[in-house]
Every structure is written in structure tokens, then in C-alpha cells.
Amino acid sequence: MPSPTVKKTELGFKRFLHHLFHLILPSGDSTRIPVPAEEVGSILILRPDKLGDMITTIPVAHALKKMFGHIRIEIIASPLNRQLVVDDPCFDAVHTYRKNILKDLPLIFTLRKKRYDIVFDPICHDSVTGLLLSRLISNGAIRAAARKLDLMSFYDYCEPFQPEGEEHNIDNNLLVFNLFGVAPETVDPFMPVYLPEDCQTKAAAFVQTLSEDRTFRVGINISAGSPTRNLALSKFSALIDGIIAEHAGVQCVIVCTSGDRERGRQLVENREGKAYLVPQGLSLLEAAAIIEKFDLFVSPDTSLIHMARLMRVPVVGLYSGHLRNYHFWKPYRQEHGSVVSSHPGHLHDIEVSRILEEVDKLLKSVYPDGTARITPSR
């Protein structure tokens, strides 16, 4: 984590850049909006950041392609998140931004020559990278953004970022439909990450190895990428026991990265037929294909939560007490399913009893007649 001195220097440099932009860059032109869809032939989406950001942008790309099939959709990804879109037929081209000026400048010049009709920046904060890419590539294109603070005036279309707002990141992405005069709330956002056939085949093969006498399948993710976003192994163990005790016919599947493999083995030990560990070495898309088979998914705040919700899998998510972050990344369009810590920097104080209570509330709301069962379609 950056030291206070480094953080202060970064903030000072950003303030300098913002001041410089206001001196030298022209403002956007809001009179260009809305634009008739038939006049738009191509859109470039800027998403050179993290996995979760890309996952929450994929629905808008799929929705655009479904509503306006004639529009060519291209995207700028990062080396990390390009795996989520490189095989997705929705995208007509995937470009990689590497944060390496020697490689990125030729890419920018190439994309500029394409003369896109719209360049969309869905990054929901004042991103210097997003602004510079949209300016350098646009070459006459409509420059649109989801939400910004100080930098919103540089876009032809942009909504104000609300520091205390409760907008989910997926809904922020859907704001791009305002460009076409389409109300974002009328658009179906449940369009998940594309899962190649080999991922689905591997998931189906794993599910066939599970016990057939279970009638309800619960996935539990024990990997979160950061110690501040994870629970102690003893709490996960108590959670599994609590779910098995309270819900007849349940089958728990432990999802984890290779680094947490040993923790996963300890959790399934002595729970034969009731707890299983996913295969080793899964890719993110292979893990998602298995999660699609769950009737319920429990996870700390990770990108897997968003993948699950877009596949309409009910989710219980565990979050730190940083409320703006929680609203941005909570389980999408669920009344229940959130367990939030009282501490803004971690979720270590979350008790198992609270998770079990939320599991029970969510199951009753999603399956009110109690008839949830594992079916071939799941």
C-alpha cells in the first residue's frame, strides 16, 4: 500500500493535471446528444483496468449489440481483464492497453485512424488515463463517459459522480444508452460474461463427479486476493457446518485459487459427500462455468460475485464497511444477500451467525415455496 507521502504526491500531481486540462482542453459539446442509432456504425469502449470493472461493463456491450446489431463494438482491455472478452463474439475487436508508452502510442495512432462514431469511457471517477485515451483516439467521435467529477465537462455526455451515491457500477455503465435516447432502466442488464464451450464442458464434467443424493448446491469462495477482504478459516468451517445443519440435502462446493488450495482441502476434510473442492488450476472463466451450476453462492467482495449475479445465481456477499464501495459492488439487484462489516477497512468482524441469517433470508426470498433443486439447466 502506498505510503502517506507517496499518496500525497500522487494527489498533488493529479490536481496539477486537472488544472492543466482545464487550461488547455476544450469542453465537450452536449448538443451532439442524443444521436440516432442508425447514424452510429462503431463504438470503442475503454476498459483498461481491473477484472471487476470489465465484468460490469460486459452487460452494456451485449445489450448494445442486441439492440443495435449493426453497430461494430470494440474494446480496449488490460492484460489482466482481456481474458474475459477475447473470445466473446459480441466484440468485433479487442485491443490491449499495456501502460507502456512504446507499445501504447502505436495502438493509439492505429485506433485514431479508425474514426469511431462514439468513444465511451465507463470509468466512474476522474481517470486521467480515460480522459487522455478518449481525447487522443476520438478524432471527431462523440466522447461519452459514465460518471466523473472535475473532468465531466471534457466529455460530450457525462453524468456527475455522486461520492455518497448508491448507484451500482453495472447501472452506471448502462448510462451510455442515454446517447441514443433510450432510458437505461428499460434495458435488460442480465447479460453475463461469455463462457466458451470448453469451459462449460469442463464444468459439466466436474458436476458429474458430485454426489447425486444432494438436492441443493451452495458454492463458497474462500479466496479474495487481499487479507482485508477474507475470513478466517475457522469461520468458513463454521459456515459450512451451519449451512449443512440448517438446510437438508445441501452440497457445498469450495471455490479457491491455487494459493488457497490447502485451506480448501482442510474445509472438505471429514465432510465426504457434503463438501467438495473445485478442480485445481481453473481459469476465471472455468470457475465461472462451475458457479453457474450453483443454487446459491457465498463470497467475499470479489469479481466472482458480479459474474454470479449476471448469471442470475443468488449471492450472499461479504463486504467491508466502506459504504460507497459496497453500494458500487453489492450483489446486483438483490433485496437480500449483503453482510457488511462495521469496519471500513476489512471484514474480519463479520460473524458466521450473520452470514447464516442472510443465507436464510435470501433463500426464502428467491425460493419462497422451498422448492429449489438442482436441475439439468443449472
C-alpha positions as CSV (number, residue, x, y, z in Angstrom):
1,M,0.0,0.0,0.0
2,P,1.5,3.4,-0.9
3,S,2.9,5.5,2.0
4,P,1.1,8.7,3.0
5,T,4.0,10.7,1.4
6,V,3.6,8.9,-1.9
7,K,-0.2,9.2,-1.8
8,K,0.1,12.9,-1.1
9,T,2.5,13.3,-4.0
10,E,0.1,11.4,-6.3
11,L,-2.9,13.5,-5.3
12,G,-0.9,16.7,-5.8
13,F,0.2,15.6,-9.3
14,K,-3.4,14.7,-10.2
15,R,-4.6,18.2,-9.1
16,F,-1.9,19.7,-11.3
17,L,-3.1,17.7,-14.3
18,H,-6.7,18.6,-13.7
19,H,-5.8,22.3,-13.6
20,L,-3.7,21.9,-16.7
21,F,-6.6,20.1,-18.5
22,H,-8.9,23.0,-17.7
23,L,-6.4,25.4,-19.2
24,I,-5.7,23.6,-22.5
25,L,-8.5,21.2,-23.3
26,P,-11.8,22.4,-24.8
27,S,-15.1,21.4,-23.2
28,G,-17.4,18.8,-24.6
29,D,-20.4,19.6,-26.7
30,S,-23.7,18.3,-25.2
31,T,-25.7,19.4,-28.3
32,R,-24.4,16.3,-30.0
33,I,-26.6,14.1,-27.8
34,P,-28.9,12.2,-28.5
35,V,-27.7,10.7,-31.7
36,P,-29.8,8.5,-34.0
37,A,-28.7,4.9,-33.7
38,E,-28.8,4.4,-37.4
39,E,-26.0,7.1,-37.7
40,V,-23.7,5.1,-35.4
41,G,-21.5,2.5,-37.1
42,S,-18.9,1.9,-34.4
43,I,-18.3,2.3,-30.6
44,L,-15.0,1.9,-28.8
45,I,-15.3,1.1,-25.0
46,L,-12.4,2.0,-22.7
47,R,-11.8,-0.6,-20.0
48,P,-8.0,-0.8,-19.4
49,D,-8.4,-1.6,-15.7
50,K,-9.4,-4.5,-13.3
51,L,-11.4,-7.7,-13.7
52,G,-14.5,-6.5,-11.8
53,D,-14.7,-3.3,-13.9
54,M,-14.7,-5.4,-17.1
55,I,-17.3,-7.8,-15.8
56,T,-19.7,-4.9,-15.0
57,T,-19.1,-3.4,-18.5
58,I,-19.8,-6.6,-20.5
59,P,-23.6,-6.4,-20.0
60,V,-23.8,-3.0,-21.7
61,A,-21.8,-4.2,-24.6
62,H,-24.1,-7.2,-25.0
63,A,-27.2,-5.1,-24.6
64,L,-25.9,-2.6,-27.3
65,K,-25.2,-5.4,-29.7
66,K,-28.7,-6.9,-29.0
67,M,-30.5,-3.6,-29.5
68,F,-28.3,-2.2,-32.3
69,G,-26.9,-5.2,-34.2
70,H,-25.4,-3.1,-36.9
71,I,-23.0,-1.3,-34.6
72,R,-19.4,-2.5,-34.5
73,I,-18.3,-2.8,-30.9
74,E,-14.6,-2.7,-30.0
75,I,-13.0,-2.5,-26.6
76,I,-9.7,-1.6,-25.0
77,A,-8.8,-4.1,-22.3
78,S,-5.9,-4.5,-19.9
79,P,-3.5,-7.5,-20.0
80,L,-5.4,-8.8,-16.9
81,N,-9.0,-8.4,-17.9
82,R,-8.7,-9.2,-21.7
83,Q,-9.2,-12.9,-20.9
84,L,-12.9,-12.1,-20.2
85,V,-13.6,-10.7,-23.7
86,V,-11.0,-12.0,-26.1
87,D,-13.3,-14.9,-27.2
88,D,-16.6,-13.1,-26.8
89,P,-18.3,-12.8,-30.3
90,C,-20.0,-9.6,-29.1
91,F,-16.8,-7.8,-29.5
92,D,-15.6,-7.2,-33.1
93,A,-12.1,-6.4,-31.8
94,V,-10.2,-6.4,-28.5
95,H,-7.2,-4.1,-28.1
96,T,-4.8,-4.2,-25.1
97,Y,-3.5,-1.2,-23.3
98,R,-0.3,-2.1,-21.5
99,K,0.7,1.1,-19.7
100,N,3.9,1.0,-21.9
101,I,4.3,4.2,-24.0
102,L,6.4,2.4,-26.6
103,K,3.5,-0.1,-27.2
104,D,0.5,2.1,-26.5
105,L,1.4,5.0,-28.7
106,P,1.3,2.9,-31.9
107,L,-2.0,1.4,-30.7
108,I,-3.5,4.9,-30.1
109,F,-2.5,6.1,-33.6
110,T,-4.0,3.0,-35.2
111,L,-7.3,3.4,-33.3
112,R,-7.4,7.1,-34.1
113,K,-7.4,6.3,-37.8
114,K,-10.5,4.1,-37.4
115,R,-12.6,7.2,-36.7
116,Y,-15.1,5.7,-34.3
117,D,-18.5,7.3,-34.0
118,I,-18.5,7.0,-30.2
119,V,-15.7,6.5,-27.6
120,F,-17.2,5.5,-24.3
121,D,-15.3,5.8,-21.0
122,P,-17.2,3.9,-18.3
123,I,-14.6,4.5,-15.6
124,C,-16.6,6.1,-12.7
125,H,-14.0,8.5,-11.3
126,D,-11.7,11.2,-12.7
127,S,-9.4,9.0,-14.6
128,V,-6.6,10.8,-16.4
129,T,-6.0,7.6,-18.4
130,G,-9.6,7.5,-19.5
131,L,-9.6,11.2,-20.5
132,L,-6.4,11.1,-22.4
133,L,-7.4,7.9,-24.3
134,S,-10.8,9.3,-25.2
135,R,-9.2,12.6,-26.4
136,L,-6.3,11.0,-28.4
137,I,-8.4,8.3,-30.1
138,S,-11.7,10.1,-30.7
139,N,-10.8,12.1,-33.9
140,G,-14.2,13.6,-34.2
141,A,-16.1,10.9,-32.3
142,I,-18.7,11.6,-29.6
143,R,-16.8,11.4,-26.3
144,A,-19.1,9.9,-23.7
145,A,-18.4,8.9,-20.0
146,A,-20.5,7.3,-17.3
147,R,-19.8,9.5,-14.3
148,K,-17.0,12.0,-13.4
149,L,-16.4,14.8,-11.0
150,D,-13.9,17.5,-12.1
151,L,-13.4,16.0,-15.6
152,M,-17.0,15.6,-16.7
153,S,-17.0,18.9,-18.7
154,F,-14.5,17.4,-21.1
155,Y,-17.0,14.9,-22.4
156,D,-19.9,15.4,-24.8
157,Y,-22.0,13.3,-22.5
158,C,-21.3,12.5,-18.8
159,E,-23.3,12.2,-15.6
160,P,-22.0,13.6,-12.3
161,F,-20.3,11.2,-10.0
162,Q,-22.0,11.0,-6.6
163,P,-19.5,10.4,-3.8
164,E,-22.3,9.5,-1.4
165,G,-24.5,7.8,-4.1
166,E,-25.8,4.3,-4.1
167,E,-25.5,3.6,-7.9
168,H,-24.2,0.1,-8.8
169,N,-21.4,0.0,-11.3
170,I,-23.5,-2.0,-13.8
171,D,-26.2,0.7,-13.8
172,N,-23.5,3.4,-14.3
173,N,-22.4,1.5,-17.4
174,L,-25.9,1.4,-18.7
175,L,-26.0,5.2,-18.8
176,V,-24.5,5.0,-22.3
177,F,-28.0,4.2,-23.6
178,N,-28.9,7.9,-22.9
179,L,-26.8,8.7,-26.0
180,F,-29.5,7.0,-28.2
181,G,-32.4,8.4,-26.3
182,V,-33.1,5.0,-24.6
183,A,-33.9,5.1,-20.9
184,P,-31.2,2.9,-19.2
185,E,-33.7,1.5,-16.7
186,T,-35.6,-0.2,-19.6
187,V,-32.5,-2.2,-20.7
188,D,-32.1,-5.8,-19.5
189,P,-28.7,-5.9,-17.8
190,F,-28.5,-9.6,-17.0
191,M,-26.1,-10.5,-19.8
192,P,-23.3,-12.5,-18.4
193,V,-19.7,-13.0,-19.4
194,Y,-19.3,-15.2,-22.4
195,L,-18.3,-18.8,-21.4
196,P,-16.6,-20.7,-24.2
197,E,-17.8,-24.3,-24.9
198,D,-14.7,-25.9,-23.4
199,C,-15.3,-24.1,-20.1
200,Q,-18.9,-25.3,-20.0
201,T,-17.8,-28.9,-20.8
202,K,-15.2,-28.8,-18.0
203,A,-17.8,-27.5,-15.5
204,A,-20.3,-30.2,-16.5
205,A,-17.7,-32.9,-16.1
206,F,-16.9,-31.7,-12.6
207,V,-20.5,-31.5,-11.6
208,Q,-20.9,-35.2,-12.7
209,T,-18.4,-36.2,-10.0
210,L,-20.5,-34.8,-7.2
211,S,-22.8,-36.9,-5.1
212,E,-26.3,-37.4,-6.7
213,D,-28.1,-37.6,-3.3
214,R,-27.8,-33.9,-2.7
215,T,-30.7,-31.6,-3.9
216,F,-29.2,-28.1,-3.3
217,R,-25.8,-26.9,-4.3
218,V,-24.0,-24.0,-2.5
219,G,-20.7,-22.5,-3.7
220,I,-18.4,-20.9,-1.1
221,N,-15.5,-18.8,-2.3
222,I,-12.6,-18.6,0.2
223,S,-10.2,-16.6,-2.0
224,A,-10.4,-12.8,-2.1
225,G,-7.0,-11.5,-3.3
226,S,-6.4,-9.5,-0.1
227,P,-6.3,-10.4,3.6
228,T,-8.6,-7.5,4.4
229,R,-11.4,-9.0,2.3
230,N,-11.3,-12.5,3.7
231,L,-12.4,-14.5,6.7
232,A,-10.5,-16.8,9.0
233,L,-10.6,-20.5,8.0
234,S,-12.4,-21.3,11.2
235,K,-15.3,-19.0,10.2
236,F,-15.6,-20.7,6.8
237,S,-15.6,-24.1,8.5
238,A,-18.4,-23.0,10.9
239,L,-20.3,-21.5,7.9
240,I,-20.2,-24.8,6.0
241,D,-21.4,-26.7,9.1
242,G,-24.1,-24.2,9.7
243,I,-25.4,-24.4,6.1
244,I,-25.3,-28.2,6.2
245,A,-27.1,-28.3,9.6
246,E,-29.9,-25.8,8.6
247,H,-30.6,-26.9,5.1
248,A,-31.4,-30.5,4.3
249,G,-29.9,-32.1,1.2
250,V,-27.3,-29.3,0.7
251,Q,-24.0,-29.8,-1.0
252,C,-21.2,-27.3,-0.5
253,V,-18.6,-26.6,-3.2
254,I,-15.4,-24.8,-2.2
255,V,-14.1,-22.3,-4.8
256,C,-10.5,-21.1,-4.3
257,T,-7.3,-20.1,-6.1
258,S,-4.2,-22.3,-6.2
259,G,-2.8,-20.3,-3.3
260,D,-5.7,-21.3,-1.1
261,R,-5.8,-24.9,-2.1
262,E,-4.6,-26.2,1.2
263,R,-7.2,-24.2,3.1
264,G,-9.8,-25.7,0.7
265,R,-8.6,-29.2,1.4
266,Q,-9.0,-28.7,5.2
267,L,-12.5,-27.5,4.7
268,V,-13.7,-30.6,2.8
269,E,-11.9,-33.0,5.1
270,N,-14.2,-35.2,7.1
271,R,-17.2,-33.8,5.1
272,E,-17.4,-36.5,2.5
273,G,-20.4,-36.3,0.3
274,K,-21.3,-32.9,1.7
275,A,-18.4,-30.7,0.7
276,Y,-16.2,-30.7,-2.4
277,L,-13.3,-28.8,-3.7
278,V,-13.2,-27.4,-7.3
279,P,-10.5,-28.8,-9.6
280,Q,-7.1,-27.3,-9.4
281,G,-5.8,-24.7,-11.9
282,L,-9.1,-23.4,-13.1
283,S,-9.1,-20.2,-15.2
284,L,-11.5,-17.5,-14.2
285,L,-14.0,-18.4,-17.0
286,E,-13.8,-22.1,-16.0
287,A,-14.6,-21.2,-12.4
288,A,-17.5,-19.0,-13.6
289,A,-18.9,-22.0,-15.6
290,I,-19.0,-24.0,-12.3
291,I,-20.5,-21.1,-10.4
292,E,-23.3,-21.1,-12.9
293,K,-24.3,-24.5,-11.6
294,F,-24.8,-23.3,-8.1
295,D,-28.2,-22.6,-6.5
296,L,-26.5,-20.2,-4.1
297,F,-23.1,-18.6,-4.0
298,V,-21.3,-17.1,-0.9
299,S,-18.2,-15.0,-1.4
300,P,-16.2,-12.1,0.0
301,D,-16.2,-9.0,-2.2
302,T,-14.6,-10.3,-5.5
303,S,-15.3,-10.2,-9.2
304,L,-16.9,-13.7,-8.9
305,I,-19.9,-12.0,-7.2
306,H,-20.7,-10.0,-10.3
307,M,-20.2,-12.9,-12.6
308,A,-22.6,-15.0,-10.5
309,R,-25.3,-12.3,-10.3
310,L,-25.2,-11.7,-14.1
311,M,-25.9,-15.4,-14.4
312,R,-28.8,-14.9,-12.0
313,V,-27.2,-17.0,-9.3
314,P,-28.4,-15.8,-5.8
315,V,-25.4,-14.4,-3.9
316,V,-24.5,-13.6,-0.3
317,G,-21.7,-11.1,-0.5
318,L,-19.3,-10.2,2.4
319,Y,-18.1,-6.6,2.5
320,S,-16.1,-4.1,4.5
321,G,-17.8,-1.1,6.0
322,H,-16.7,1.2,3.2
323,L,-20.2,2.1,2.2
324,R,-19.5,3.8,-1.1
325,N,-17.5,0.8,-2.2
326,Y,-20.3,-1.5,-1.0
327,H,-23.0,0.2,-3.0
328,F,-20.8,0.2,-6.1
329,W,-20.1,-3.6,-5.9
330,K,-23.0,-5.1,-3.9
331,P,-24.9,-8.2,-5.2
332,Y,-26.7,-6.7,-8.2
333,R,-30.4,-6.2,-7.9
334,Q,-31.0,-8.3,-4.8
335,E,-33.1,-7.3,-1.8
336,H,-31.2,-9.6,0.5
337,G,-27.7,-11.1,0.4
338,S,-25.3,-8.5,1.8
339,V,-23.3,-8.8,5.0
340,V,-21.4,-5.6,5.8
341,S,-18.7,-5.2,8.4
342,S,-18.7,-2.3,10.9
343,H,-15.1,-1.6,9.9
344,P,-14.4,0.4,6.7
345,G,-11.0,-1.3,6.1
346,H,-11.8,-5.0,6.5
347,L,-14.5,-7.6,7.1
348,H,-12.8,-9.6,9.8
349,D,-15.5,-8.8,12.4
350,I,-18.3,-10.4,10.4
351,E,-19.8,-13.3,12.4
352,V,-20.9,-16.6,10.9
353,S,-24.4,-16.1,12.5
354,R,-24.9,-13.0,10.4
355,I,-24.0,-14.9,7.2
356,L,-26.3,-17.8,8.0
357,E,-29.1,-15.3,8.8
358,E,-28.6,-13.7,5.4
359,V,-28.4,-17.0,3.6
360,D,-31.8,-17.9,5.2
361,K,-33.4,-14.6,4.2
362,L,-32.1,-14.8,0.7
363,L,-33.3,-18.4,0.2
364,K,-36.7,-17.5,1.4
365,S,-37.0,-14.6,-0.9
366,V,-35.6,-16.4,-4.0
367,Y,-37.3,-19.7,-3.3
368,P,-40.4,-18.8,-1.4
369,D,-42.0,-22.2,-1.8
370,G,-38.9,-24.0,-0.7
371,T,-38.7,-26.0,-3.9
372,A,-35.2,-25.0,-5.0
373,R,-33.5,-28.1,-6.5
374,I,-30.5,-28.9,-8.7
375,T,-31.8,-29.2,-12.3
376,P,-30.1,-30.1,-15.6
377,S,-30.2,-26.4,-16.6
378,R,-28.2,-25.3,-13.6
